[in-house]
Amino acid sequence: MYRHFLASGLFASCLTVAATIGAQAQVAQTYPTQTVRIMLGYGAGGGADITARLFAAKMETLTLQSFIVVNKPGANGNIAANEVVKAQADGYTLLWSPSSAFSSNHLLYKNTPYDPKRDLTLVSVFTRYGFVLVVNKDNPAKSIGELTAQLKAKGGGMYGSSATSFMACAELYKLSAGLNTQQVNYKTTGDAVRDLAGQQVDYTFVDAAFAVAQSQAGRVKSLAVTLKDRMTNGPDIPTMAEAGLPDYEMSGWIGLAAPKLTPTAIVSQLNRWAGQVIAMPEVSKVILESSSEPFYLPLDQVEPFQDQQIEKWRKLIKDGKLEVQ
């Protein structure tokens, strides 16, 4: 029987599997041996940038290797994502991005140059957060109801958008409130807020961390958050539901991804490191202070979560009649 097993293809298959497992383990033990680039498709100062730099700093402590954040804003994050898609699948070029890159961009934009499932491997999720509708600091509107009345009185108005999620939030508000506002695209959130200050646009949605910081600095006025409940770090900002839109709710999340075909050992190791980073008390503190909440999933739960998020967006686009651009 033993000679028959040796002669069979099963023995060769077992050797191949053993060799693969051994090679994967060796890769995990030696990674990383050089600088790791974390590509970010948005400008400095936003919630994604803050968490990316926090993650990079802690990864340097864990691995004793350099992790650098490279900001490449534009095209709703697609420029940075596409660079990662085209990079070598060796774990040295990663993507840090809001959830739009992994769940909605390819559904909302006809010319998205990549497919998140086909071309990327989602490694981990890191935080979960809401979005905030902000207006010019001198706008007399003190609530969503007052802003809605203001926009209807002027027959429309304009909103700024620098990301897919922000555009979706604005379009849902437009549909829910029966508005006729028009979208103006911006490369970065900072650009949109500058035009908001100059009154070229009437409102914009931004990530919660940015909104809280800008509101506290007196640069914008925050009218409502898209979460079901008020934020711990911004309890004075009402929810959209409290503002009179009872079915309105939307949240986003931050994810880390690698090019497709990145060795499983590296993906698994990065996921474990992400879990270690999120568990650090000082990291959780910064995340909560940034108007977000820590959000980690072990690797076997990451792909099912992403699939669920894609289907959620597919339904949202259909039910909200959002136009594919």
C-alpha positions as CSV (number, residue, x, y, z in Angstrom):
1,M,0.0,0.0,0.0
2,Y,2.8,2.4,0.9
3,R,4.6,1.8,-2.5
4,H,1.2,2.4,-4.2
5,F,0.9,5.7,-2.3
6,L,4.4,6.7,-3.4
7,A,3.6,5.9,-7.0
8,S,0.4,7.8,-7.0
9,G,-0.2,11.4,-7.9
10,L,-1.5,12.0,-4.4
11,F,2.0,11.7,-3.0
12,A,3.3,14.3,-5.4
13,S,0.3,16.6,-4.6
14,C,1.1,16.3,-0.9
15,L,4.7,17.3,-1.5
16,T,3.5,20.3,-3.5
17,V,1.2,21.4,-0.8
18,A,3.8,21.0,1.9
19,A,6.3,22.9,-0.2
20,T,3.8,25.7,-0.7
21,I,3.0,25.9,3.0
22,G,6.7,26.0,3.8
23,A,7.4,28.7,1.2
24,Q,4.4,30.8,2.5
25,A,5.6,30.5,6.1
26,Q,9.1,31.6,5.1
27,V,7.7,34.6,3.3
28,A,5.7,35.6,6.4
29,Q,8.8,35.3,8.6
30,T,10.9,37.5,6.3
31,Y,8.3,40.2,5.4
32,P,8.9,43.1,5.3
33,T,12.6,43.6,4.5
34,Q,12.3,47.0,2.9
35,T,10.1,50.1,2.9
36,V,6.4,49.6,2.5
37,R,4.4,52.3,0.7
38,I,0.8,52.9,1.7
39,M,-1.0,54.7,-1.1
40,L,-3.8,57.1,-0.1
41,G,-6.1,58.6,-2.8
42,Y,-7.0,61.7,-0.6
43,G,-5.2,64.8,0.6
44,A,-3.6,65.4,4.0
45,G,-5.6,66.2,7.1
46,G,-8.7,64.1,6.5
47,G,-9.8,61.1,8.5
48,A,-8.2,58.6,6.2
49,D,-4.9,60.4,6.3
50,I,-4.9,60.6,10.1
51,T,-5.6,56.9,10.5
52,A,-3.1,55.9,7.7
53,R,-0.3,57.8,9.4
54,L,-1.2,56.3,12.8
55,F,-1.2,52.8,11.3
56,A,2.1,53.4,9.5
57,A,3.8,54.6,12.7
58,K,2.6,51.6,14.7
59,M,3.6,49.2,11.9
60,E,7.1,50.6,12.1
61,T,7.2,49.7,15.8
62,L,5.9,46.2,15.2
63,T,8.1,45.4,12.2
64,L,11.2,47.6,12.6
65,Q,10.7,48.6,8.9
66,S,9.7,51.9,7.3
67,F,6.0,52.3,6.4
68,I,5.4,55.6,4.5
69,V,2.0,57.2,3.5
70,V,1.9,58.5,-0.1
71,N,-0.9,60.9,-0.8
72,K,-2.2,60.8,-4.4
73,P,-5.5,62.5,-4.4
74,G,-7.9,62.7,-7.4
75,A,-10.6,60.8,-9.3
76,N,-12.4,59.8,-6.1
77,G,-9.4,57.8,-4.9
78,N,-9.0,55.9,-8.2
79,I,-5.5,57.2,-9.0
80,A,-4.0,55.7,-5.9
81,A,-6.1,52.5,-6.1
82,N,-5.0,52.0,-9.7
83,E,-1.4,52.4,-8.8
84,V,-1.7,49.7,-6.2
85,V,-3.5,47.4,-8.7
86,K,-0.6,47.7,-11.1
87,A,2.1,47.2,-8.4
88,Q,4.0,44.0,-7.8
89,A,2.0,41.7,-5.6
90,D,4.7,41.4,-3.0
91,G,3.2,43.4,0.0
92,Y,5.4,46.5,-0.5
93,T,2.7,48.7,-2.1
94,L,-0.6,48.8,-0.2
95,L,-3.8,50.8,-0.5
96,W,-5.4,52.6,2.5
97,S,-8.8,54.0,1.6
98,P,-12.3,54.8,2.6
99,S,-14.8,52.1,1.8
100,S,-15.7,53.6,-1.6
101,A,-12.6,52.1,-3.2
102,F,-13.7,48.6,-2.1
103,S,-17.5,48.7,-2.4
104,S,-19.0,51.5,-4.6
105,N,-16.6,53.3,-7.0
106,H,-16.9,50.6,-9.6
107,L,-20.7,50.7,-9.4
108,L,-21.0,54.5,-9.6
109,Y,-18.4,55.3,-12.2
110,K,-18.3,53.7,-15.7
111,N,-14.6,54.4,-16.2
112,T,-13.3,53.0,-12.8
113,P,-10.0,51.5,-14.0
114,Y,-10.2,48.5,-11.6
115,D,-12.6,46.0,-10.0
116,P,-12.1,45.8,-6.2
117,K,-12.7,42.1,-6.1
118,R,-10.8,41.1,-9.2
119,D,-7.8,43.4,-8.8
120,L,-7.4,43.9,-5.0
121,T,-7.4,41.8,-1.9
122,L,-9.0,43.5,1.1
123,V,-6.6,42.8,4.0
124,S,-8.3,44.4,6.9
125,V,-10.8,47.0,8.1
126,F,-9.6,49.6,10.6
127,T,-12.3,52.1,11.6
128,R,-16.0,52.9,11.0
129,Y,-17.4,56.4,10.8
130,G,-20.2,58.7,9.7
131,F,-20.4,61.7,7.4
132,V,-21.4,65.2,8.3
133,L,-23.3,67.8,6.2
134,V,-21.5,71.2,6.6
135,V,-22.3,74.7,5.4
136,N,-20.6,78.0,5.3
137,K,-20.0,79.3,8.9
138,D,-22.0,82.4,8.1
139,N,-25.0,80.5,6.6
140,P,-28.1,81.5,8.7
141,A,-29.4,77.9,8.6
142,K,-29.2,76.3,12.0
143,S,-30.7,72.9,11.0
144,I,-31.3,70.6,8.1
145,G,-34.9,71.8,7.9
146,E,-33.8,75.4,7.6
147,L,-31.2,74.5,4.9
148,T,-33.8,72.6,3.0
149,A,-36.2,75.5,3.0
150,Q,-33.3,77.8,2.0
151,L,-32.4,75.6,-1.0
152,K,-36.0,75.2,-2.1
153,A,-36.5,79.0,-2.0
154,K,-33.5,79.6,-4.3
155,G,-34.8,76.9,-6.7
156,G,-31.9,74.4,-6.3
157,G,-28.3,75.3,-5.3
158,M,-25.1,73.4,-5.5
159,Y,-23.2,70.9,-3.4
160,G,-19.5,70.0,-3.4
161,S,-18.3,66.5,-3.6
162,S,-14.7,65.1,-3.3
163,A,-15.5,61.4,-2.8
164,T,-18.0,58.8,-3.9
165,S,-19.4,58.5,-0.3
166,F,-19.9,62.2,0.0
167,M,-21.7,62.3,-3.3
168,A,-24.0,59.5,-2.3
169,C,-24.8,61.2,1.0
170,A,-25.7,64.4,-0.9
171,E,-27.8,62.6,-3.4
172,L,-29.7,60.7,-0.7
173,Y,-30.4,64.0,1.0
174,K,-31.5,65.5,-2.3
175,L,-33.9,62.7,-2.9
176,S,-35.2,62.5,0.6
177,A,-35.8,66.2,0.9
178,G,-37.1,66.7,-2.7
179,L,-34.3,69.1,-3.7
180,N,-33.0,70.1,-7.1
181,T,-29.3,70.7,-6.2
182,Q,-26.4,70.1,-8.6
183,Q,-23.1,68.4,-7.9
184,V,-19.7,70.1,-8.2
185,N,-16.7,67.7,-8.2
186,Y,-13.5,68.5,-6.3
187,K,-10.1,66.9,-6.1
188,T,-9.9,67.1,-2.3
189,T,-12.1,67.8,0.6
190,G,-10.0,71.0,1.3
191,D,-10.9,72.3,-2.2
192,A,-14.6,71.7,-1.6
193,V,-14.5,73.5,1.8
194,R,-12.6,76.4,0.3
195,D,-15.4,76.9,-2.2
196,L,-17.9,76.5,0.6
197,A,-16.2,79.3,2.4
198,G,-16.3,81.4,-0.8
199,Q,-20.0,80.5,-1.2
200,Q,-19.5,78.9,-4.6
201,V,-21.4,75.8,-3.2
202,D,-24.1,75.7,-0.6
203,Y,-23.1,72.6,1.3
204,T,-20.9,69.5,1.2
205,F,-20.6,66.3,3.1
206,V,-17.3,65.5,4.7
207,D,-16.0,62.7,7.0
208,A,-16.8,63.2,10.6
209,A,-13.2,63.8,11.8
210,F,-12.7,66.6,9.4
211,A,-16.1,68.1,10.2
212,V,-15.6,68.2,13.9
213,A,-12.1,69.7,13.6
214,Q,-13.3,72.4,11.1
215,S,-16.4,73.2,13.2
216,Q,-14.4,73.6,16.4
217,A,-12.0,75.9,14.5
218,G,-15.0,78.0,13.4
219,R,-14.4,77.4,9.7
220,V,-17.7,75.6,8.9
221,K,-21.1,74.9,10.5
222,S,-22.0,71.2,11.0
223,L,-25.7,70.6,10.7
224,A,-26.2,66.8,10.9
225,V,-24.3,63.4,10.9
226,T,-25.4,60.4,8.8
227,L,-25.2,57.8,11.6
228,K,-28.1,56.3,13.5
229,D,-26.8,57.8,16.8
230,R,-24.9,60.9,17.7
231,M,-21.1,60.8,17.9
232,T,-19.2,60.6,21.1
233,N,-16.8,63.2,19.8
234,G,-19.4,65.6,18.5
235,P,-22.5,65.0,20.6
236,D,-24.0,68.4,19.7
237,I,-24.3,67.4,16.0
238,P,-27.8,65.9,15.5
239,T,-28.4,62.9,13.2
240,M,-30.1,63.2,9.9
241,A,-33.0,61.2,11.3
242,E,-33.4,63.7,14.2
243,A,-33.3,66.5,11.6
244,G,-36.5,65.2,10.0
245,L,-35.3,62.5,7.6
246,P,-36.2,59.3,9.6
247,D,-34.9,56.7,7.1
248,Y,-31.6,58.4,6.4
249,E,-28.5,56.5,7.6
250,M,-25.1,55.9,6.1
251,S,-21.7,54.9,7.4
252,G,-18.3,54.4,6.0
253,W,-15.2,52.4,6.9
254,I,-11.4,52.5,6.3
255,G,-9.7,49.5,4.7
256,L,-6.3,48.2,3.9
257,A,-5.8,46.3,0.6
258,A,-3.0,44.7,-1.4
259,P,-2.7,43.8,-5.1
260,K,-4.5,40.6,-6.1
261,L,-2.2,37.5,-5.9
262,T,-0.2,38.9,-2.9
263,P,0.9,35.8,-1.0
264,T,-1.6,34.6,1.5
265,A,1.0,34.5,4.2
266,I,1.7,38.2,3.8
267,V,-2.1,39.1,3.7
268,S,-2.6,37.0,6.9
269,Q,0.3,38.6,8.6
270,L,-0.8,42.1,7.7
271,N,-4.3,41.3,9.0
272,R,-2.9,40.1,12.3
273,W,-0.7,43.2,12.7
274,A,-3.8,45.4,11.9
275,G,-5.6,43.6,14.8
276,Q,-2.6,44.3,17.1
277,V,-2.5,47.9,16.1
278,I,-6.2,48.5,16.7
279,A,-6.0,46.8,20.1
280,M,-3.5,49.3,21.3
281,P,-5.2,51.7,23.8
282,E,-3.5,54.8,22.5
283,V,-4.7,53.9,18.9
284,S,-8.3,53.3,20.0
285,K,-8.1,56.7,21.9
286,V,-7.0,58.5,18.7
287,I,-9.7,56.8,16.6
288,L,-12.4,57.7,19.0
289,E,-11.2,61.3,19.2
290,S,-11.3,61.4,15.4
291,S,-15.0,60.8,15.5
292,S,-14.7,57.2,14.4
293,E,-14.7,53.8,16.2
294,P,-12.2,50.9,16.1
295,F,-13.3,48.3,13.7
296,Y,-11.4,45.0,13.1
297,L,-12.3,41.8,11.4
298,P,-10.2,38.6,11.3
299,L,-9.2,37.6,7.8
300,D,-11.9,34.9,7.3
301,Q,-14.6,37.6,7.9
302,V,-13.1,40.3,5.7
303,E,-14.3,39.0,2.2
304,P,-17.9,38.2,3.3
305,F,-18.1,41.7,4.9
306,Q,-16.9,43.3,1.6
307,D,-19.4,41.2,-0.4
308,Q,-22.2,42.4,1.9
309,Q,-21.1,46.0,1.5
310,I,-21.0,45.8,-2.3
311,E,-24.5,44.4,-2.4
312,K,-25.7,47.2,0.0
313,W,-24.3,49.8,-2.4
314,R,-25.9,48.0,-5.4
315,K,-29.3,48.2,-3.7
316,L,-28.7,51.8,-2.6
317,I,-27.8,52.9,-6.1
318,K,-31.0,51.2,-7.5
319,D,-33.4,52.4,-4.8
320,G,-31.9,55.9,-4.7
321,K,-31.8,56.1,-8.5
322,L,-28.3,57.3,-8.3
323,E,-26.9,58.1,-11.8
324,V,-23.9,56.1,-12.9
325,Q,-21.4,58.7,-14.1
